[in-house]
Amino acid sequence: MPGRVVVAGGGIAGVACARALVAAGVQVEVRDRGRVVGGRMASRWIDGRIVDSGASYLTASSPEFQAVVEDWALRGVARAWTTRFHAYDPAGGLTEAPPGPVRYSSARGIRSLVADLVARGGVRVRQQSPVTTVAPGPTVDGERADFVVLAMPDPQAIRHLGPGFAAAREAVAGRAYAPTLALLAGWPRRSWPTIDGVFVNDDPTLGWVCDDGRRRGDDAPVLVAHSTPAFAAGRLTDPGAAAAELTAAVRRVLGIADEPAWTYVQRWSFAKPVAARDEPFWLSDDGLGLAGDGWGRSKVETAWRSGDGLGRAIAARLA
């Protein structure tokens, strides 16, 4: 099968796209601006331990993605974590929410799931190699390709589109993404109620708190909290300065008397799309593809299905 495809973006959508292309015998290269793959499925080493700083968990509803998750679980790469979270509101305090779907995590950090797709799928990734401009042809930074895929949030994708992609620019222009600040915090000991995660309602600062020790399965006294978009919006230029306010909010919600031993704040300028789409991906007649969690309802599964579906569609055109 002829063809050369360049995929910009080493998150799960870009890697799933590349993996589907490799399986079809297409020559494909993933270019990623980061030091490691994962995108917003991010994990960070802090205080001698991996802490998940991006996506909190994943679920699986489609047979295709369920098969991927079951394979991860069978090999110990992913673990079934919980079906039940809590909720918090100022009037009622902390209450247990109704059970939901199985949420999966990974003892090695959620980023390891993307790395596993790369390793087992034979995907070639060039790290710290960001794409600058995609032009008609298509070309990537002046080099010809048969197809180019931008697997990234819409506000980032539009920055790479040169003149000549009017339809694609229209498809992504004005698509709003909500920002988030993620607080990672470690305590000397566990002193909060037994929770897996808490949806925080009607709070100006917090939207979500997760027990990373329970999520990872080692019971480390580590919490990860995500701010509201409104709180993050005015603090993106100096995220570390928000650590004290975020820590105070976490302590208030969970009734923690102690100060944390360490904190770190991760900025996510494009944490998730504000609105969903019906289309699973974009593929034009001029060799441009767009994929990610913005194509559908924002979830890890959506991003994987978007990339996988786009990869299969490109392979079919090259057949």
C-alpha positions in Angstrom: 0.0 0.0 0.0 1.6 3.3 -1.0 1.4 6.5 1.0 3.1 8.6 3.6 1.2 10.2 6.5 2.4 12.7 9.0 0.4 12.9 12.3 1.0 16.0 14.4 0.2 15.3 18.1 1.3 12.4 20.4 -1.8 12.2 22.5 -4.1 9.2 22.4 -5.9 10.4 19.2 -2.8 10.9 17.2 -1.3 7.6 18.4 -4.5 5.7 17.7 -4.6 7.2 14.2 -1.0 6.2 13.5 -1.5 2.7 15.0 -4.4 2.1 12.6 -2.3 3.3 9.7 0.7 1.1 10.6 -1.7 -1.9 10.9 -2.8 -1.2 7.3 0.8 -1.0 6.0 1.0 2.8 5.6 4.2 4.6 6.3 3.4 7.1 9.1 5.4 9.3 11.4 4.1 11.0 14.5 5.6 14.4 15.4 5.0 15.6 18.9 6.2 18.8 20.6 6.6 17.2 24.1 9.4 15.1 25.6 7.1 12.1 25.9 3.8 10.9 24.4 0.5 11.3 26.2 -0.8 14.8 25.5 -3.5 15.6 28.1 -3.2 12.0 29.4 -0.3 13.3 31.3 1.7 11.9 34.3 4.5 13.7 36.2 7.2 12.4 38.5 7.0 14.3 41.8 8.6 13.3 45.1 9.7 9.9 43.7 6.3 9.0 42.4 4.2 9.3 39.3 1.1 11.5 39.7 -1.5 11.8 37.0 -1.8 15.5 36.2 -4.1 15.5 33.2 -7.0 13.1 32.4 -8.3 11.6 35.6 -9.6 8.2 34.3 -11.2 6.6 31.3 -14.3 4.6 30.6 -15.2 2.3 27.7 -18.6 1.9 26.1 -17.9 0.9 22.5 -16.9 -2.7 21.6 -13.8 -1.4 19.8 -12.4 0.6 22.7 -13.6 -2.0 25.3 -11.4 -4.5 23.6 -8.4 -2.2 23.9 -9.1 -1.6 27.6 -9.7 -5.2 28.3 -6.3 -6.0 26.8 -4.7 -3.3 28.9 -6.4 -4.8 32.0 -5.4 -8.4 31.2 -1.8 -7.4 30.8 -1.8 -5.2 34.0 -1.3 -2.0 32.1 -4.7 -0.6 33.2 -6.7 -1.3 36.3 -10.4 -1.2 37.1 -10.5 1.6 39.7 -14.0 2.5 40.8 -17.7 2.8 39.9 -18.6 5.3 42.6 -17.6 8.9 43.3 -18.8 11.5 45.8 -20.3 14.9 45.3 -19.8 18.1 47.3 -21.9 21.2 47.6 -21.8 24.0 50.2 -25.2 23.2 51.6 -25.1 19.4 51.8 -21.4 18.8 52.2 -19.9 15.5 51.1 -22.3 12.9 49.8 -21.9 9.6 47.9 -23.1 9.8 44.3 -25.0 7.0 42.5 -22.8 4.3 40.9 -21.7 4.8 37.4 -19.6 3.0 34.8 -16.2 1.4 35.6 -13.5 4.0 35.7 -10.1 2.7 34.7 -6.7 4.1 35.7 -3.1 2.8 35.6 -0.7 2.1 38.4 2.1 3.4 36.1 0.3 6.6 35.4 -2.4 7.2 32.7 0.3 8.3 30.2 1.6 4.8 30.2 -1.5 3.7 28.3 -0.5 5.9 25.3 3.1 4.7 25.5 1.8 1.1 25.4 -0.1 1.8 22.2 3.1 3.2 20.7 5.2 0.3 21.7 2.8 -2.5 20.7 1.6 -0.8 17.6 5.0 -0.2 16.1 4.4 3.5 15.9 7.4 5.8 15.2 7.3 9.1 17.2 9.6 12.1 16.9 9.6 13.8 20.2 10.3 17.6 20.6 9.5 18.0 16.9 6.5 20.3 16.7 4.8 21.0 13.4 4.8 24.6 12.3 2.8 25.0 9.1 0.6 22.7 7.1 0.1 24.0 3.5 -1.9 22.6 0.5 -0.3 19.7 -1.2 -0.4 18.8 1.5 3.0 19.7 2.9 4.3 19.8 6.5 6.9 22.5 7.0 7.7 22.3 3.3 7.9 18.5 3.1 5.3 16.6 0.9 3.0 14.0 2.4 0.0 12.1 1.1 -2.1 13.0 4.2 -1.5 15.2 7.2 -3.4 14.7 10.5 -3.7 17.4 13.2 -4.6 15.5 16.3 -4.9 18.3 18.8 -7.4 20.8 20.3 -9.1 23.0 17.7 -7.4 26.3 18.9 -4.0 24.7 18.4 -5.0 23.1 15.0 -6.0 26.4 13.4 -2.6 27.9 14.3 -0.9 25.3 12.0 -3.3 25.7 9.0 -1.8 27.9 6.3 -3.8 29.6 3.5 -5.7 27.2 1.3 -7.6 25.2 3.9 -10.7 27.4 4.1 -13.2 24.6 4.9 -11.0 23.1 7.6 -10.4 26.6 9.1 -14.1 27.1 9.2 -14.6 23.7 10.9 -12.4 24.6 13.8 -12.6 28.5 14.0 -14.3 29.8 17.1 -14.4 26.4 18.9 -14.1 27.2 22.6 -12.1 25.1 25.0 -12.3 25.4 28.8 -9.0 25.9 30.7 -8.1 24.1 34.0 -5.4 24.4 36.6 -4.5 21.0 38.1 -3.2 21.1 41.7 -1.0 18.1 42.6 -0.4 17.9 46.4 1.2 15.4 48.8 0.7 15.2 52.5 2.7 13.4 55.2 -0.3 11.2 56.0 -3.9 10.5 54.9 -6.3 12.6 57.0 -9.3 12.9 54.7 -12.5 10.9 54.3 -12.3 7.7 52.1 -13.1 8.9 48.6 -12.0 8.1 45.1 -13.1 11.3 43.5 -15.4 14.2 44.3 -17.4 16.3 41.9 -17.4 19.8 43.5 -20.6 21.8 42.8 -21.3 25.5 43.1 -17.7 26.3 44.1 -15.8 29.3 42.5 -12.4 27.5 42.8 -12.8 23.7 42.5 -14.6 21.4 40.1 -13.0 18.1 40.9 -10.8 16.4 43.5 -9.3 12.9 43.1 -7.4 10.7 45.5 -4.4 9.7 43.4 -3.3 7.1 45.9 -6.5 5.2 45.6 -6.5 5.8 41.8 -3.0 4.4 41.4 -3.6 1.7 44.0 -0.7 2.4 46.3 -2.6 4.6 48.9 -0.1 7.4 48.8 -1.3 10.5 50.5 -1.6 12.5 47.3 -4.6 14.4 45.9 -5.1 16.0 42.5 -7.6 18.8 42.1 -8.9 20.5 39.0 -10.0 24.1 39.1 -13.1 25.6 37.6 -12.6 27.2 34.1 -13.5 30.6 35.5 -10.8 30.3 38.2 -8.2 29.1 35.7 -8.9 31.7 33.1 -7.3 34.6 34.9 -4.3 32.7 36.2 -2.9 30.9 33.1 0.2 33.1 32.9 1.4 32.2 36.4 -0.2 28.9 37.4 2.1 28.4 40.4 0.7 31.5 42.1 -2.6 29.8 42.4 -1.3 26.9 44.6 -2.3 28.5 47.9 -5.9 29.2 46.8 -6.3 25.8 45.3 -4.8 24.1 48.4 -7.1 26.0 50.7 -10.2 25.0 48.7 -9.2 21.3 48.8 -8.6 21.4 52.5 -12.0 23.1 53.0 -13.9 20.6 50.8 -12.3 17.5 52.4 -11.8 18.9 56.0 -8.0 18.5 56.0 -6.3 20.3 58.9 -2.7 19.7 57.8 -0.8 21.7 55.2 0.6 19.6 52.3 4.3 18.7 52.2 4.5 19.7 48.6 2.4 21.2 45.8 2.6 21.6 42.0 0.2 23.4 39.6 -0.2 22.2 36.0 -1.7 24.5 33.5 -4.1 23.2 30.8 -5.1 26.0 28.6 -7.3 23.7 26.4 -8.5 21.2 28.9 -11.7 20.2 27.1 -14.0 21.5 24.4 -17.0 23.5 25.7 -19.4 21.9 23.1 -19.6 18.5 21.5 -19.7 17.6 17.8 -21.6 14.9 16.0 -18.8 14.2 13.5 -16.1 11.7 14.7 -13.3 13.3 12.7 -12.6 15.5 9.7 -11.1 14.2 6.4 -11.0 16.5 3.4 -10.3 15.7 -0.3 -7.1 17.7 -0.1 -5.3 15.4 2.3 -6.0 17.0 5.6 -7.4 15.1 8.6 -8.4 16.5 12.1 -9.0 14.3 15.1 -9.2 14.4 18.9 -11.6 14.6 21.8 -13.3 17.7 20.3 -14.8 15.4 17.6 -17.6 13.9 19.6 -18.2 14.1 23.4 -15.0 15.0 25.3 -13.7 11.7 26.7 -10.5 9.6 26.4 -12.6 7.0 24.5 -13.8 9.7 22.1 -10.2 10.8 21.3 -9.2 7.2 20.7 -12.2 6.4 18.5 -11.7 9.7 16.6 -8.0 8.9 15.8 -8.6 5.2 15.1 -11.5 6.0 12.8 -9.6 8.6 10.9 -6.6 6.3 10.5 -8.8 3.6 9.0 -10.5 6.1 6.7 -7.1 7.4 5.4 -5.9 3.8 4.9 -9.1 3.0 2.9 -8.4 6.0 0.6 -4.8 4.9 0.0 -5.8 1.3 -0.7 
